[in-house]
Amino acid sequence: MRDRYAGREKPVAAAKTCLIVDDSRVIRKVSSKIAISLGYVAIEAENGEEALARCKKAMPDLVLTDWNMPEMDGIAFVQKLRAIPTPKEPVVVFCTSNGEAKDIHDGIAAGADDYIVKPFDEAALKAKLEKLGRG
């Protein structure tokens, strides 16, 4: 059988991207490490405005966002993100210390797919993403 890519590079599958939105550099680095371990290319933003600009340039496959941030909080970011027309909507997970039932309801109502309360570890985030089909 003849190799149809003889002399050319074989096409590479597009890498899955994960946008991590948090005003804490430490949380972004820890979350990036977890995302990379799950096979994602990690992209970081320190607030909702920066994250929205990144999403308008290239929509990620997965978004992990904090709630409490300067410039634009997580709720406003998720609402604006969901208003962007895109052929592939990202899975959005709130990663926040706001853990009351009302907070979880408000986060899902804003357009998030799921919610994980800080502090979380790699196993908890992996389990959450596997449940969403993104692990």
DSSP file with accessible surface (Angstrom, degrees, kcal/mol):
  #  RESIDUE AA STRUCTURE BP1 BP2  ACC     N-H-->O    O-->H-N    N-H-->O    O-->H-N    TCO  KAPPA ALPHA  PHI   PSI    X-CA   Y-CA   Z-CA
    1    1 A M              0   0  242      0, 0.0     2,-0.3     0, 0.0     0, 0.0   0.000 360.0 360.0 360.0 135.0    0.0    0.0    0.0
    2    2 A R        -     0   0  218      1,-0.1     2,-0.7     2,-0.0     3,-0.0  -0.562 360.0-123.2 -81.3 137.2    1.3    3.4   -1.0
    3    3 A D    >   -     0   0   79     -2,-0.3     3,-1.8     1,-0.2    -1,-0.1  -0.695  16.4-157.7 -80.3 112.9    1.8    6.1    1.7
    4    4 A R  T 3  S+     0   0  167     -2,-0.7    -1,-0.2     1,-0.3    -2,-0.0   0.613  92.1  53.8 -69.5 -10.4   -0.3    9.0    0.5
    5    5 A Y  T >  S+     0   0   50      2,-0.0     3,-2.9     3,-0.0    -1,-0.3   0.232  75.3 146.5-104.5  13.1    1.8   11.3    2.7
    6    6 A A  T <  S+     0   0   67     -3,-1.8     3,-0.1     1,-0.3    -4,-0.0  -0.259  77.7   6.6 -53.1 126.0    5.2   10.2    1.2
    7    7 A G  T 3  S+     0   0   92      1,-0.2     2,-0.3     0, 0.0    -1,-0.3   0.443 121.0  83.9  81.5  -3.6    7.5   13.2    1.2
    8    8 A R  S <  S-     0   0  160     -3,-2.9    -1,-0.2     0, 0.0     2,-0.2  -0.922  85.8 -99.3-127.8 159.3    5.0   15.4    3.1
    9    9 A E        -     0   0  178     -2,-0.3     3,-0.1    -3,-0.1    -3,-0.0  -0.521  40.3-117.1 -75.0 141.1    4.2   15.9    6.7
   10   10 A K        -     0   0  131     -2,-0.2    -1,-0.1     1,-0.1    -5,-0.0  -0.520  39.8 -95.2 -72.7 145.8    1.2   14.0    8.0
   11   11 A P        -     0   0   91      0, 0.0     2,-0.4     0, 0.0    -1,-0.1  -0.355  38.3-139.9 -63.6 142.7   -1.6   16.2    9.2
   12   12 A V        -     0   0  128     -3,-0.1     3,-0.1     3,-0.0     2,-0.1  -0.877  18.2-113.4-105.8 135.8   -1.5   16.8   12.9
   13   13 A A        -     0   0   90     -2,-0.4     2,-0.1     1,-0.1     3,-0.1  -0.407  42.8 -99.6 -64.3 140.9   -4.8   16.8   15.0
   14   14 A A        -     0   0   97      1,-0.1    -1,-0.1    -2,-0.1     2,-0.1  -0.397  41.8-111.8 -63.0 137.0   -5.4   20.3   16.4
   15   15 A A        -     0   0   62      1,-0.1     2,-0.3    -2,-0.1    25,-0.1  -0.429  27.3-114.8 -70.2 143.9   -4.4   20.5   20.1
   16   16 A K  E     -a   40   0A  80     23,-0.5    25,-3.0    -2,-0.1     2,-0.4  -0.635  34.6-149.0 -76.2 136.4   -7.1   20.8   22.7
   17   17 A T  E     -a   41   0A  30     -2,-0.3    45,-1.7    23,-0.2    44,-1.4  -0.878  13.0-164.5-114.3 144.8   -6.9   24.2   24.4
   18   18 A C  E     -ab  42  62A   0     23,-2.7    25,-2.8    -2,-0.4     2,-0.6  -0.990   8.7-153.7-126.5 120.3   -7.8   25.1   28.0
   19   19 A L  E     -ab  43  63A   3     43,-2.8    45,-2.8    -2,-0.4     2,-0.6  -0.853   8.8-160.1 -94.0 123.9   -8.2   28.8   28.9
   20   20 A I  E     -ab  44  64A   3     23,-3.2    25,-2.4    -2,-0.6     2,-0.6  -0.931   6.4-169.8-108.8 119.5   -7.5   29.4   32.6
   21   21 A V  E     +ab  45  65A   1     43,-3.1    45,-2.5    -2,-0.6     2,-0.3  -0.936  28.8 126.0-116.1 110.7   -9.0   32.6   33.9
   22   22 A D        -     0   0    5     23,-2.1     6,-0.1    -2,-0.6    25,-0.1  -0.940  54.9-137.8-162.1 140.3   -7.9   33.7   37.4
   23   23 A D  S    S+     0   0   75     45,-0.3     2,-0.6    -2,-0.3    23,-0.1   0.633  86.1  87.5 -77.7 -10.2   -6.4   36.8   39.0
   24   24 A S     >  -     0   0   42      1,-0.2     4,-2.4     2,-0.0     5,-0.2  -0.789  64.5-158.9 -91.5 117.9   -4.1   34.6   41.1
   25   25 A R  H  > S+     0   0  164     -2,-0.6     4,-2.4     1,-0.2     5,-0.2   0.890  94.1  54.3 -60.4 -38.7   -0.9   33.8   39.3
   26   26 A V  H  > S+     0   0   99      1,-0.2     4,-2.5     2,-0.2     5,-0.2   0.942 108.8  47.0 -62.7 -46.9   -0.4   30.8   41.6
   27   27 A I  H  > S+     0   0   46      1,-0.2     4,-2.9     2,-0.2     5,-0.3   0.910 111.2  52.5 -62.5 -41.0   -3.9   29.3   40.8
   28   28 A R  H  X S+     0   0   26     -4,-2.4     4,-2.5     1,-0.2    -1,-0.2   0.927 111.2  46.7 -60.7 -42.8   -3.2   29.9   37.1
   29   29 A K  H  X S+     0   0   96     -4,-2.4     4,-2.2     2,-0.2    -2,-0.2   0.922 114.3  46.1 -66.8 -43.8    0.1   27.9   37.3
   30   30 A V  H  X S+     0   0   73     -4,-2.5     4,-2.0     2,-0.2    -2,-0.2   0.942 115.6  46.6 -63.8 -46.0   -1.4   25.1   39.3
   31   31 A S  H  X S+     0   0    4     -4,-2.9     4,-2.8    -5,-0.2    -2,-0.2   0.884 110.2  54.0 -65.0 -37.1   -4.5   24.8   37.0
   32   32 A S  H  X S+     0   0    8     -4,-2.5     4,-2.9    -5,-0.3     5,-0.2   0.920 106.5  51.7 -61.5 -43.7   -2.2   25.0   33.9
   33   33 A K  H  X S+     0   0  155     -4,-2.2     4,-2.1     1,-0.2    -1,-0.2   0.920 111.9  46.7 -59.9 -42.5   -0.2   22.1   35.2
   34   34 A I  H  X S+     0   0    8     -4,-2.0     4,-1.1     2,-0.2    -2,-0.2   0.940 112.4  49.6 -65.2 -45.8   -3.4   20.0   35.7
   35   35 A A  H ><>S+     0   0    2     -4,-2.8     5,-2.3     1,-0.2     3,-0.6   0.920 110.7  50.0 -60.5 -43.5   -4.7   21.0   32.2
   36   36 A I  H ><5S+     0   0  102     -4,-2.9     3,-2.0     1,-0.2    -1,-0.2   0.913 106.2  55.7 -62.5 -40.0   -1.4   20.0   30.6
   37   37 A S  H 3<5S+     0   0   59     -4,-2.1    -1,-0.2     1,-0.3    -2,-0.2   0.764 105.5  54.0 -64.7 -22.3   -1.4   16.7   32.4
   38   38 A L  T <<5S-     0   0   21     -4,-1.1    -1,-0.3    -3,-0.6    -2,-0.2   0.341 128.5 -97.5 -92.2   4.2   -4.9   16.1   30.8
   39   39 A G  T < 5S+     0   0   51     -3,-2.0   -23,-0.5     1,-0.3     2,-0.2   0.600  80.6 130.4  94.3  13.1   -3.5   16.7   27.4
   40   40 A Y  E   < -a   16   0A   7     -5,-2.3     2,-0.6    -6,-0.2    -1,-0.3  -0.658  60.3-125.0 -97.0 155.2   -4.5   20.3   26.9
   41   41 A V  E     -a   17   0A  73    -25,-3.0   -23,-2.7    -2,-0.2     2,-0.4  -0.888  37.9-135.9 -89.9 122.5   -2.4   23.3   25.8
   42   42 A A  E     -a   18   0A  28     -2,-0.6     2,-0.4   -25,-0.2   -23,-0.2  -0.704  24.1-176.9 -90.4 134.5   -2.9   25.8   28.6
   43   43 A I  E     -a   19   0A  53    -25,-2.8   -23,-3.2    -2,-0.4     2,-0.3  -0.976  14.2-149.3-124.2 140.0   -3.6   29.5   27.9
   44   44 A E  E     +a   20   0A  39     -2,-0.4     2,-0.3   -25,-0.2   -23,-0.2  -0.858  18.5 175.6-118.1 149.1   -3.9   31.9   30.8
   45   45 A A  E     -a   21   0A   1    -25,-2.4   -23,-2.1    -2,-0.3     3,-0.1  -0.983  21.8-149.5-143.3 142.8   -5.8   35.2   31.4
   46   46 A E  S    S+     0   0  100     -2,-0.3     2,-0.3   -25,-0.2   -25,-0.1   0.542  77.6  11.5 -95.5  -3.6   -5.9   37.2   34.6
   47   47 A N  S  > S-     0   0   17     22,-0.1     4,-2.3   -25,-0.1     5,-0.2  -0.973  82.3 -94.9-159.7 173.0   -9.4   38.6   34.3
   48   48 A G  H  > S+     0   0    0     24,-1.5     4,-2.7    22,-0.5     5,-0.2   0.848 117.7  54.4 -63.5 -36.8  -12.6   38.3   32.3
   49   49 A E  H  > S+     0   0  102      2,-0.2     4,-2.1     1,-0.2    -1,-0.2   0.942 111.4  44.2 -63.9 -47.4  -11.7   41.1   29.9
   50   50 A E  H  > S+     0   0   61      1,-0.2     4,-2.1     2,-0.2    -2,-0.2   0.918 114.6  50.8 -62.5 -40.9   -8.4   39.5   28.9
   51   51 A A  H  X S+     0   0    0     -4,-2.3     4,-2.4     1,-0.2    -2,-0.2   0.914 108.3  51.4 -64.0 -42.8  -10.1   36.1   28.7
   52   52 A L  H  X S+     0   0   14     -4,-2.7     4,-2.1     1,-0.2    -1,-0.2   0.919 108.7  51.4 -61.9 -42.6  -12.9   37.4   26.4
   53   53 A A  H  X S+     0   0   51     -4,-2.1     4,-1.3     1,-0.2    -1,-0.2   0.918 110.5  49.1 -60.7 -42.0  -10.4   39.0   24.1
   54   54 A R  H  X S+     0   0  108     -4,-2.1     4,-2.4     1,-0.2    -1,-0.2   0.902 110.2  51.1 -64.3 -40.3   -8.5   35.6   23.8
   55   55 A C  H  < S+     0   0    3     -4,-2.4    -1,-0.2     1,-0.2    -2,-0.2   0.852 105.9  54.9 -67.4 -33.0  -11.8   33.8   23.1
   56   56 A K  H  < S+     0   0  144     -4,-2.1    -1,-0.2     1,-0.2    -2,-0.2   0.828 111.7  45.2 -69.7 -28.8  -12.7   36.2   20.3
   57   57 A K  H  < S-     0   0  189     -4,-1.3     2,-0.3     1,-0.3    -2,-0.2   0.906 138.0  -5.5 -77.4 -46.0   -9.3   35.4   18.7
   58   58 A A  S  < S-     0   0   72     -4,-2.4    -1,-0.3    -5,-0.1    -2,-0.1  -0.864  72.8-130.8-155.1 115.4   -9.5   31.6   19.1
   59   59 A M        -     0   0   23     -2,-0.3   -42,-0.1    -3,-0.2    -4,-0.1  -0.521  26.5-138.1 -71.4 124.4  -12.2   29.8   21.0
   60   60 A P        -     0   0    4      0, 0.0   -42,-0.2     0, 0.0     3,-0.1  -0.309  10.4-128.8 -75.5 167.7  -10.8   27.3   23.5
   61   61 A D  S    S+     0   0   32    -44,-1.4    30,-2.2     1,-0.2     2,-0.3   0.781  93.2  22.9 -82.3 -30.5  -12.1   23.8   24.0
   62   62 A L  E     -bc  18  91A   1    -45,-1.7   -43,-2.8    28,-0.2     2,-0.4  -0.995  64.2-162.6-141.0 140.0  -12.3   24.2   27.8
   63   63 A V  E     -bc  19  92A   0     28,-2.8    30,-2.9    -2,-0.3     2,-0.6  -0.995   1.8-170.9-126.6 125.5  -12.5   27.2   30.1
   64   64 A L  E     -bc  20  93A   3    -45,-2.8   -43,-3.1    -2,-0.4     2,-0.4  -0.977  23.5-179.7-110.1 115.4  -11.7   27.1   33.8
   65   65 A T  E     -bc  21  94A   0     28,-2.4    30,-2.9    -2,-0.6   -43,-0.2  -0.952  26.0-137.6-127.8 142.7  -12.7   30.4   35.4
   66   66 A D        -     0   0    9    -45,-2.5    30,-0.2    -2,-0.4     3,-0.1  -0.356  13.2-144.0 -78.3 166.9  -12.6   32.0   38.7
   67   67 A W  S    S+     0   0   26     28,-0.2     7,-2.9     1,-0.2     2,-0.9   0.840  83.1  59.2 -97.2 -51.7  -15.6   34.1   39.9
   68   68 A N  S    S+     0   0   78      5,-0.2   -45,-0.3     6,-0.1    -1,-0.2  -0.725  70.9 134.7 -91.8 101.5  -14.1   36.9   41.9
   69   69 A M        -     0   0   19     -2,-0.9   -22,-0.1    -3,-0.1   -23,-0.0  -0.979  52.0-109.0-141.8 155.0  -11.7   38.9   39.6
   70   70 A P  S    S+     0   0   66      0, 0.0     2,-2.6     0, 0.0   -22,-0.5  -0.264  96.1  23.7 -74.6 171.4  -11.0   42.6   38.9
   71   71 A E  S    S+     0   0  132    -24,-0.1     2,-0.3   -23,-0.1   -24,-0.1  -0.371 137.4   6.3  72.7 -64.1  -12.0   44.2   35.6
   72   72 A M  S    S-     0   0   19     -2,-2.6   -24,-1.5     4,-0.0   -23,-0.1  -0.932  80.0-134.0-149.8 123.3  -14.8   41.7   34.8
   73   73 A D     >  -     0   0   66     -2,-0.3     4,-2.4   -26,-0.1    -5,-0.2  -0.187  31.3-100.2 -75.4 173.0  -15.9   39.0   37.2
   74   74 A G  H  > S+     0   0    0     -7,-2.9     4,-2.8     1,-0.2     5,-0.2   0.853 119.0  54.7 -63.2 -37.6  -16.5   35.3   36.2
   75   75 A I  H  > S+     0   0   28     -8,-0.4     4,-2.4     2,-0.2    -1,-0.2   0.960 111.8  43.3 -62.5 -50.3  -20.3   35.6   35.9
   76   76 A A  H  > S+     0   0   27      1,-0.2     4,-2.5     2,-0.2     5,-0.2   0.912 114.1  52.7 -62.1 -40.9  -20.1   38.6   33.4
   77   77 A F  H  X S+     0   0    0     -4,-2.4     4,-2.9     2,-0.2    -2,-0.2   0.948 110.3  46.1 -59.9 -48.4  -17.3   36.8   31.5
   78   78 A V  H  X S+     0   0    0     -4,-2.8     4,-2.6     1,-0.2    -2,-0.2   0.922 112.3  51.0 -64.1 -40.9  -19.3   33.6   31.1
   79   79 A Q  H  X S+     0   0  107     -4,-2.4     4,-0.8    -5,-0.2    -1,-0.2   0.936 114.6  43.1 -61.7 -43.8  -22.4   35.5   30.0
   80   80 A K  H  < S+     0   0  112     -4,-2.5     4,-0.5     1,-0.2     3,-0.4   0.879 112.0  54.6 -70.5 -36.2  -20.4   37.4   27.4
   81   81 A L  H >< S+     0   0    4     -4,-2.9     3,-1.6     1,-0.2    -2,-0.2   0.934 106.2  51.3 -60.5 -46.2  -18.6   34.3   26.3
   82   82 A R  H 3< S+     0   0   49     -4,-2.6    -1,-0.2     1,-0.3    -2,-0.2   0.710 103.4  60.6 -67.1 -17.4  -21.9   32.5   25.7
   83   83 A A  T 3< S+     0   0   78     -4,-0.8    -1,-0.3    -3,-0.4    -2,-0.2   0.596  81.3  99.7 -85.2  -9.8  -23.0   35.4   23.6
   84   84 A I  S <  S-     0   0   30     -3,-1.6     2,-0.3    -4,-0.5    -3,-0.0  -0.639  79.9-124.7 -78.1 123.3  -20.1   35.0   21.1
   85   85 A P        +     0   0  125      0, 0.0    -2,-0.1     0, 0.0    -1,-0.1  -0.529  46.9 156.3 -68.3 128.8  -21.3   33.1   18.0
   86   86 A T        -     0   0   37     -2,-0.3     3,-0.2    -4,-0.1    -2,-0.0  -0.986  49.7-135.5-153.4 143.5  -19.1   30.1   17.6
   87   87 A P  S    S+     0   0  141      0, 0.0     2,-0.5     0, 0.0    -1,-0.1   0.751 101.8  42.0 -71.9 -21.5  -19.3   26.7   15.9
   88   88 A K  S    S-     0   0   93     -3,-0.1   -29,-0.0   -28,-0.0     0, 0.0  -0.904  77.0-155.0-130.7 104.9  -17.8   25.0   18.9
   89   89 A E        -     0   0  112     -2,-0.5     2,-0.1    -3,-0.2    -7,-0.1  -0.602  22.2-125.8 -75.1 134.5  -18.9   26.1   22.3
   90   90 A P        -     0   0    4      0, 0.0     2,-0.4     0, 0.0   -28,-0.2  -0.396  19.6-110.5 -76.1 155.7  -16.3   25.5   25.0
   91   91 A V  E     -c   62   0A  15    -30,-2.2   -28,-2.8    -2,-0.1     2,-0.5  -0.747  37.8-155.1 -78.6 132.1  -17.0   23.6   28.2
   92   92 A V  E     -c   63   0A   0     -2,-0.4    21,-2.9   -30,-0.2    22,-1.4  -0.966  14.6-178.0-118.8 127.2  -17.0   26.1   31.0
   93   93 A V  E     -cd  64 114A   0    -30,-2.9   -28,-2.4    -2,-0.5     2,-0.4  -0.992  21.8-137.3-125.1 123.3  -16.2   25.2   34.7
   94   94 A F  E     -cd  65 115A   0     20,-2.2    22,-2.9    -2,-0.4     2,-0.5  -0.670  15.8-170.3 -73.3 131.6  -16.2   27.7   37.5
   95   95 A C  E     + d   0 116A   4    -30,-2.9     2,-0.3    -2,-0.4   -28,-0.2  -0.907  35.8 133.2-122.0  95.1  -13.2   27.1   39.8
   96   96 A T  E     - d   0 117A   0     20,-1.8    22,-2.0    -2,-0.5   -30,-0.0  -0.939  67.8-123.4-146.2 162.3  -14.0   29.3   42.8
   97   97 A S  S    S+     0   0   75     -2,-0.3     2,-1.2    20,-0.2    20,-0.1   0.547  83.9 103.3 -84.7  -8.2  -14.2   29.6   46.5
   98   98 A N        +     0   0   32      1,-0.2    -2,-0.1     5,-0.1    -1,-0.0  -0.633  42.9 158.4 -74.6 100.4  -17.9   30.6   46.3
   99   99 A G        +     0   0   35     -2,-1.2    -1,-0.2     4,-0.1     2,-0.1   0.294  20.3 120.4-115.9  10.8  -19.4   27.3   47.3
  100  100 A E  S  > S-     0   0  139      1,-0.1     4,-2.2     4,-0.0     3,-0.3  -0.402  73.5-114.0 -72.7 154.9  -22.9   28.1   48.5
  101  101 A A  H  > S+     0   0   81      1,-0.2     4,-2.6     2,-0.2     5,-0.2   0.895 118.4  53.2 -55.9 -40.5  -25.8   26.4   46.7
  102  102 A K  H  > S+     0   0  138      1,-0.2     4,-2.9     2,-0.2    -1,-0.2   0.897 107.4  51.6 -63.1 -40.3  -27.0   29.8   45.5
  103  103 A D  H  > S+     0   0   33     -3,-0.3     4,-2.6     2,-0.2    -1,-0.2   0.928 110.2  48.1 -62.1 -45.1  -23.5   30.5   44.0
  104  104 A I  H  X S+     0   0   63     -4,-2.2     4,-2.5     2,-0.2     5,-0.3   0.946 112.9  48.7 -61.8 -44.7  -23.5   27.2   42.2
  105  105 A H  H  X S+     0   0  127     -4,-2.6     4,-2.8     1,-0.2    -2,-0.2   0.929 112.3  48.3 -59.9 -46.6  -27.0   27.9   40.8
  106  106 A D  H  X S+     0   0   48     -4,-2.9     4,-1.7     2,-0.2    -1,-0.2   0.889 110.8  51.3 -63.3 -38.6  -26.0   31.4   39.7
  107  107 A G  H  X>S+     0   0    0     -4,-2.6     5,-2.0     2,-0.2     4,-0.5   0.925 113.2  43.8 -65.3 -43.0  -22.9   30.1   38.0
  108  108 A I  H ><5S+     0   0   74     -4,-2.5     3,-1.3     1,-0.2    -2,-0.2   0.920 111.9  54.1 -68.3 -40.0  -24.8   27.4   36.1
  109  109 A A  H 3<5S+     0   0   75     -4,-2.8    -1,-0.2     1,-0.3    -2,-0.2   0.833 102.2  58.7 -63.3 -30.6  -27.5   30.0   35.2
  110  110 A A  H 3<5S-     0   0   10     -4,-1.7    -1,-0.3    -5,-0.2   -28,-0.2   0.686 133.0 -88.0 -72.6 -17.8  -24.8   32.3   33.8
  111  111 A G  T <<5S+     0   0   21     -3,-1.3    -3,-0.2    -4,-0.5   -19,-0.2   0.446  78.5 141.7 126.2   2.8  -23.8   29.5   31.3
  112  112 A A      < -     0   0    7     -5,-2.0    -1,-0.3     1,-0.1   -19,-0.2  -0.436  43.8-146.8 -73.5 150.9  -21.3   27.4   33.1
  113  113 A D  S    S-     0   0   74    -21,-2.9     2,-0.3     1,-0.2   -20,-0.2   0.751  74.8 -11.6 -86.0 -28.7  -21.4   23.6   32.5
  114  114 A D  E     -d   93   0A  19    -22,-1.4   -20,-2.2    -7,-0.1     2,-0.3  -0.936  60.4-130.8-161.4-175.8  -20.1   22.8   36.0
  115  115 A Y  E     -d   94   0A  10     -2,-0.3     2,-0.4   -22,-0.3   -20,-0.2  -0.999  10.9-173.6-151.3 133.8  -18.6   24.0   39.2
  116  116 A I  E     -d   95   0A  16    -22,-2.9   -20,-1.8    -2,-0.3     2,-0.4  -0.999  23.0-132.7-134.3 136.6  -15.7   23.0   41.4
  117  117 A V  E     -d   96   0A  62     -2,-0.4   -20,-0.2   -22,-0.2   -18,-0.1  -0.738  36.6 -87.3 -93.9 133.8  -14.9   24.7   44.7
  118  118 A K  S    S+     0   0   39    -22,-2.0     2,-0.1    -2,-0.4     3,-0.0  -0.551 103.8  51.2 -74.2 148.7  -11.4   25.8   45.7
  119  119 A P  S    S+     0   0  135      0, 0.0     2,-0.3     0, 0.0    -2,-0.1   0.541  78.3 157.0 -78.5 143.9   -9.2   24.4   46.9
  120  120 A F        -     0   0   35     -2,-0.1     2,-0.2    -4,-0.1    -2,-0.1  -0.886  27.7-141.2-125.9 159.9   -9.3   21.4   44.6
  121  121 A D     >  -     0   0   96     -2,-0.3     4,-2.2     1,-0.1     5,-0.2  -0.641  34.2 -94.9-114.8 177.2   -6.7   18.9   43.6
  122  122 A E  H  > S+     0   0   72      1,-0.2     4,-2.9    -2,-0.2     5,-0.2   0.904 122.0  52.8 -58.8 -42.5   -5.8   17.2   40.3
  123  123 A A  H  > S+     0   0   66      1,-0.2     4,-2.5     2,-0.2    -1,-0.2   0.916 109.8  48.3 -63.3 -41.5   -7.9   14.1   41.0
  124  124 A A  H  > S+     0   0   40      2,-0.2     4,-2.1     1,-0.2    -1,-0.2   0.927 114.4  45.2 -65.9 -43.3  -11.0   16.2   41.7
  125  125 A L  H  X S+     0   0    0     -4,-2.2     4,-2.8     2,-0.2     5,-0.2   0.926 112.3  51.5 -67.8 -41.7  -10.6   18.3   38.6
  126  126 A K  H  X S+     0   0   67     -4,-2.9     4,-2.7    -5,-0.2     5,-0.2   0.932 110.5  49.2 -59.1 -44.2   -9.9   15.2   36.4
  127  127 A A  H  X S+     0   0   56     -4,-2.5     4,-2.1    -5,-0.2    -1,-0.2   0.914 111.5  49.2 -62.2 -41.9  -13.0   13.5   37.8
  128  128 A K  H  X S+     0   0   48     -4,-2.1     4,-1.4     1,-0.2    -2,-0.2   0.939 113.8  45.4 -63.3 -45.2  -15.1   16.6   37.0
  129  129 A L  H  <>S+     0   0    1     -4,-2.8     5,-3.7     1,-0.2     6,-0.7   0.865 110.1  53.7 -70.2 -34.6  -13.7   16.9   33.5
  130  130 A E  H ><5S+     0   0  124     -4,-2.7     3,-1.5     4,-0.3    -1,-0.2   0.911 105.8  54.0 -64.1 -39.5  -14.2   13.2   32.8
  131  131 A K  H 3<5S+     0   0  147     -4,-2.1    -1,-0.2     1,-0.3    -2,-0.2   0.863 110.5  47.2 -60.1 -33.9  -17.8   13.6   33.9
  132  132 A L  T 3<5S-     0   0   46     -4,-1.4    -1,-0.3    -5,-0.1    -2,-0.2   0.389 120.9-110.0 -87.5   0.4  -18.1   16.3   31.3
  133  133 A G  T < 5S+     0   0   61     -3,-1.5    -3,-0.2    -4,-0.2    -2,-0.1   0.727  97.0  99.6  78.6  20.4  -16.4   14.2   28.6
  134  134 A R      <       0   0   72     -5,-3.7    -4,-0.3    -6,-0.1    -5,-0.1   0.224 360.0 360.0-122.0  13.4  -13.2   16.4   28.7
  135  135 A G              0   0   42     -6,-0.7    -9,-0.1    -5,-0.1    -8,-0.1  -0.185 360.0 360.0 -82.2 360.0  -10.9   14.4   30.9
